[in-house]
Amino acid sequence: MEINPYDVAKAQIEIVAKEMGLDKNTTQYLKRIERALIVSIPITMDDGSVQIFEGYRVHHSTVRGPGKGGIRYSPEVNLDEVKALATWMTWKSSLLNLPLGGAKGGVRVDPRKLSMKELERLTRRYTAEIINIIGPDIDIPAPDVNTNSQIMAWIMDVYSMQKGRSIPGVVTGKPIEIGGSVGREPATGMGLYFVLKALCGKLDLSLKEQSIVIQGFGNVGGTISELLYNEGCKILAVSDISTGIFCKDGLDIEKLLKWVKEGKYLKDYKDSSYNFLTNEELLTTKCDVLVPAAIENQITEKNADKIQCKIVLEGANGPTTPEADKILYSKGIHVVPDILANSGGVCVSYFEYIQDIHSYFWKLDRINQELERIILEAFEETYKISVERKIPLRTAAYIIAVSRVAKAIELRGFFP
Ligand code: GLU
């Protein structure tokens, strides 16, 4: 049976509510979303036919600030998935103590089947449909699975055209030329790297001696594999949508990245010392650090027992189910939760947003220093609670994140 990510998100709230003794009304409220918009997106295709796509934008919480979260384009996207992703964004922003809430969007489409012009029309119409619930003070979208800086540029353009002036702060992850931030593209991978390094420090492990397996070779998987490869780590296996690829002596990440950047699939890569792996084989490969950096529900009660690593570093959102969490914890595996591990992206998105509002742009050094400071503060706090209370890192991170949101709800009260 398919696992519903929104059920997972709600189960995670229940776990932490119990651990914290959270008030019943607040718990019930947090398990719901503030608002959701479902839109139809009719597009004239290049051949003259019309196709209608479905899109969503969900605000889980704006109690601590405007909604924040990416937009994904995928044939599997549905409302419950977007609700879960929006909920996770609330915790992520709160854990970093950013003055932002949680939101997410998606369009049910396989963008690989669209031409560039069709993709542009789809993005522009989707933006027009959600225009009333986005904006720098309302909700600020960003890239996610299968969306990128060009798509953000089109969103910014539609919004600005409607408002009659340039409003770069409506969306983050834009091209640098129109108000994007240096360091935003690799930010999620950088954050993963800072957190892994800090955890290795706590566990007395030398980072460069760790062997690594990475599921997903897009922006997040690609960046972290490159950073760890340059650190000297052996990258045993990576995967894209077509296959996993393995080498016991370590893969040549530079060559593989060049290959995928040319738009090619890993399954077509030829090297006689490399073997191909299925997704299940990849996830259960013996290694020190497993980085799921693709989509939700990859480590479940079905395969958790077979996972053979010391650390799971969640590059994706929601890759591990609560049942799998229990199994991994009982095996002594440290799971660095998504809301901490992959929060570098939203952190630098926040920097982009303030740079846009102030019309003053920072240098890369400042971006990376502030990112490191903020993410390590969240890591230290999380790690401390996890050790003191003898609880998993995820529960510790949720205690911090949920407490801040609950406090804001308490202070503001339930309107009216
Ligand atoms: N899509 C990214 C995430 O899931 C980034 C969100 C953002 O920058 O707003 O964290």
Residues whose N, C-alpha, C, O or C-beta is under 5 A from the ligand:
A	BS01	LIG	K68 G69 G70 I140 A142 P143 D144 N342 G345 V346 S349
